[in-house]
């Protein structure tokens, strides 16, 4: 897993329109994720939520900001557990923004490297309930074009 200075992620978020005063990195350096890593993380995140009995009711008491915050927290735990790299954080965090169609929303973001450039992708934890009463959590990509105003970014 490639590690980069957090400043590179901050700069990528600024290029997308997020004001620097609204970006809060927790670590000096972060490990980049790829899409496969985000997918695997989503599965482990779903198992963790299920075991903790969090968000299992299917109602709105555990909504977008709760899922985004929990996913960002779990990403830090998951990164240390699976990669053992506690010297660097992980380039996966929480974003609050104004959706161009539906208004205020919270999701997650990941930073990855593409052609030696840092690219940002937005991810929304999705809960699907199965017929047998179990559920599956996946990470669905959210188009960056949905963001009309960046409110808060933390990683």
Buried (B, 14 or more C-beta within 10 A) or exposed (E): BEBBBBEBBBEBBBEBEBEEEBBEBEBEBBBBBBEEBBEBBBEBBBEBBBEEEEBBEEEEEBEBBBBBBBBBEBBBEBBEEEEEBEEBBBBBBBBBBBBEEEEEBBBBBBBBBEEEEBBBBBBBBEBEEEEEEEBBBBBEEBEBEBBEEBBBBBB
